């Protein structure tokens, strides 16, 4: 498909550094393993379940707050996620969760007209243009979302059939990921012509509580070639590239580094992920998340103990602390306010106290 965004003038993305003591400056400093002027970023990249917000409204949270309004209400830095998936938003309408719409090449050919559209890319580029002035002032951090090469075929095949497809449909799996890689490169070129993103995140979810859901051999054959196409396209614009995969990701970290990733999130504690252990093994790996959400309803002492566990890593840079995956509805509004207060305290300590080995 022709990328129509090339037919209209898009101003070059600014390379100017944001002022210090802004969300974007703090984020950039930490991801460069440098100390922010005042404190670490205080972000929630995927903050709350809908049911959590519903509960909080009954406990005094003002109604009518949008995502950014809620972040600002709590005194958090604003991270904005922009991105568009490669498929028509209505294509999966009515499909039960976990089921797919592609079983063979004929199915894929049938839906191709509704995939990888220029319109989807232009919509995201337009969103980036709307955010550009605020981004350049440092008011917001911008994360670009890209569908990854495990996530997207799973959406098309369905969860179970996707795992069989590595064996049963290898040619189709490669074709899908070739097409996705081309789409993702086009997306990056269009968006990065407008802004310099702070972070690019690949949505994957290819690890769960017991570790990776695919072998190293499958990773190397079906995912690695396409990462090596797309990741350099992001890095040439100065973006840090991380992968979003839940559960026990630690066995996969060498694979991800080999693919060119800079880091990983959300680092779920309940799956046994240990941030101090990861930092000891991978001193330059970028990390975001890692704060055990399961302590957030256990009182201030438990929440403080969790920050103490993470503080040595926070001091060393390269790590943005955040709830490891969406604050659950068991956490009260008062609990969350305590969490945010402690986050601010430890974010300042991490920036001001000397790193310790």
N, C-alpha and C positions, 0 to 999 in steps of 0.2 A: 504493500500500500504506500502511496505517496504521503509524506508527512507535510500537511498543508501549513504547519507552523513555520516552515521555511519561507513561505510566501509573504509573510508580514514581518514588519520590523519589530524585533524584541530587543530592548536595551541590554547591553552586557551586564552581567552580574557584577556588583561592586565587590572589590577585594578589601575595602576599608575595614579596619578593625573597629569593633563596637567600643563604646566607652567602658571603662572599668566599673565594677560594682553594678553590672547589669546581668540579667539572666544569661544572655548569650556569651558575654565575656567570661563569666564564671564557668560555664559549661566548656568553653574552648580551652581555658586554662587547665581544668582538671583532665580533659582528654589529651592534653599535651604534657601531662605529668608535671605541671607547674602549679604554684599556689595562687589561688584567687586573692584579690585584694582584701576581702573581708570574710567570706565564708564559701563553703562548697555550694553547688546548686541544690535547691530544694524543689525537686520535680516529682510529679506522679505521671509516669508515661501512660499508665492505664489504671486510673485511680480507683474507681468505685463501681461496684455492681449497681444496677438500677434499684435493686431491692435495698441496698445500703442507703442510697439517697432517699428512698421512700421512708425508711425508718427515721433517718435524720430529720426529715421534714416534720415528723411527729414530735421531735425532741428539740425543735427550735431553729432548724436550718431555714433561712428565708426561702420562700417558694419563688419560682420564676427565674432562678439562676441558671444560666447556660453553663457549658463546660468551663469556659474561661472565667466566668463570673464566680463559679464555685472555687476554682483555684485561687483567685484573688481574695475571695472571702476568707480563706484559710491562711493567706499570706504566703502562698507557694509561688515559685517561679512558673512561668507559662511555657510549656512545651507544646507546640502545635504539630500534629501529624497531618501530612498531606500525601495523597497518592490515589491512584485509581487502578482498579483491577483490570485484567485483560479481557474480561467478558462483560457482555451486556448485563446490567444489574438485574434484569427480569428473567435471565436465562434459567436460574435455579429456582424460580418461584414455584412453590407447590411441591418441590422435591423433598422427601423426608430427610431429616438430618442423617448424614452418613451415607446416603445413597448417591449414586452418580448419574450422569447422563451420557457417558461415552463407554461403549463396550468394544468397539472396533474402529477401523479406519473409516468405514462408511458413516458411522455416527459423528466422528470428528469432522469429516468433510461437510456433513449436513449443517453443523453449527458454526463452521468457520466464518460465514458472513457476520456473525454476531460476536466475533472475537477480535482483539488487537486493533481497535479502531483509532483513527486519528482524533476523533472527537473526544475520546476519553483522555488522551494525552493533552489536548488543548485545554480541556477543562481544568486539569491539574496545573498546567502552566499559568492559566488565568488566576487560579487561586494563589499561586506563588507571587504573581504580580500584585495582587491585592495586599499581600502581607509584606512586600518588599521594604517599604519605608519603615515599618515598625521593626523589622528584622535588622535593618542597617543601623537603627538607633540602639539596638541591643535589647529591646523590650521583650523579645520572644526568642525561643530556641525552635528551630524547624527540623523535624525529622521526616524524611521521605520514606514512605512505605512501598515496598516492592513485594509482589508475590514471589515466593521462592520455588525451587525446582523439585522439592518434595511436596510442599503445600499445594501447589496449583494442580499437578496431575491427580493428587488425591481428591481434590474438589471435582474434577471431571470424571474420574473413574468411580468414586465412592471409596470409603475407607477400606473395606475388605478387598474389593477388586483391585484397588491400587497396589496392595502388597503382592497380589498374584501377578500383576501386570509386569513387574520386574522380570519375571520368568516367561509369562505367557504372551506379552505384547511389548517386547523390548524395542522393536522398530518404532512403534507408535509412541512409546515413552520418550524416545530420543527426539522424534519429530515434534512432539508437544513442547519439549524443553528447548529445542532450537528456536521454535516460534516465540516462546516466552522470552528467551534471551534477546532476540531481536526487538521485541516490544519493550523490554526493560531498558535496553540501550537507547531507544528512541525517547522513552520517558525521561531518562536522565539528561539527555542532550537538551530537550525542550525546557525542563525545569531549571537546569543549571545555567541555561542562557539568561535566566531571569534573576536567580538568587544563588548564593553559595550556601548549600545546606550545611547544617552543623553535623548531621548524622544521616546515614542511609541504613535502614533496617530491613533485612529480608525476613519475611514471615515464613516460618518453616514448621515449627512444632514437630520435629522428627525424633525427639527423645521424650520418654515419659519416666515413670518412677524407677523402672529397672534398667534404664539406659537407652541406647539408640534403638530405633525401630527398623534399622537396616544395617547391613554389614558394611565394613570398610570397602569391600570389593564393589558392592552396589553403589556406594557413595562415589567411588572413583570413576565408575563407568557411566553412571546416569546423571550425576549432579556436578561433579568436579569440572568437566570441560566447560560447562555453561557459567559457573561461577567465575572461571578464569576469563571468560568473555566480558562479563558485566562488571565485576568488581573494579578492574582497572578504569573502566569508563566513569565510575564514581570517584575514584581516588585522584584522577587527573584534575578534578575540580576542587580538590582539597577536602573532600568529605571523609569522615571516618565511617567505616562500614562494619556493622555488627549484624549478628544473626539472632533472631528471636526464636528460641526453641525451649519448650518447657521441660520440666523434669530433670532427670540426672544427665546433665550434659557433659560432665567431666571427661568421660572416655572419648568424646568426640572432639575435644579441644585441639589435639594435634591434627585431626583431619581438617578442621576449620582454618587453622593457621596455614596449613599447606595450600588451602584454596585462596588465601589472601585476606581473610577476614581480620579486622583489627580487634574485635571483641564479641562479647556474648551478653545477652540478657534473656529472661528475668532472674535466673539463678535461684530456683525455688528450694528453700531450706527443707521443706517437708519431704523432698525427694532425696535428701542427704547431701545436697550441694553445700560445700564448705568454702566460703570466700577466702579466709586466711590460707587454707591449703592450696587453693588455686593460685593465689598471689605468690606463694612460696615457689610453686612450680613454674609459673609463667609471669615473670616480673613485669612484662610490658603489655600484657593482655588488658584491653579495656573491658570494664564491667559496669553494668547498671542493674539495679534491683537488689536482691539478696537479703532484704530485711524480712525476717520471718513474720508473716502476717498472723500466724497462729498465736503469737504472744500479745496481740494488740488488745485483747479483751481480758488480760490477766492482771492489769494494774500497772502503775507507774514503775514499780521496782522491776517487774519482768521486762517492761519495755526498755528501761534504762540498761538492764543487763545485756539485752540484745545489741544496743548501740555500743556498749563497751566491747562486745565481741568483735564488732566491725571497725571500731575506731582505729586500730593500728593500720588497717588497710586504707581507711579514709585518709589518714595522714600521708600516705605514700604516693597518692595521686593515681590517676587512671581509673578511678572508681567513683561513680555517682550513686550514692545510696538512695534506695527507693523501696517501697513495699514490693515484695517479690512477685506478686501478681494480684492486683485488684483487691482492695480492702473489702472483706466479706461483711454480710449484714449482721453478723454476730457482734460487730464492733459498734459501740454506741457513739453518739456524737461527742460526748465528753471524752471517751477513750481516744477518739481521733484527735481531738484538740490537744490532749496530753502528748500524743505521738508527734504532732506538728511542733509543739513547743520543744520537745526533746530533740527532734530533728534539727531545729534551728540552733539549739545549744551545741550539739555535737558537730554540726556543719561549721560553726565558728571555731570550735576547738581544733578541728582537723586542719583548718587553714592557718591557725595561729600557733599551735604547739609544734615542737620539732618532731620530725619523723623518728621512729624508734625501730630498731631491728628486732 
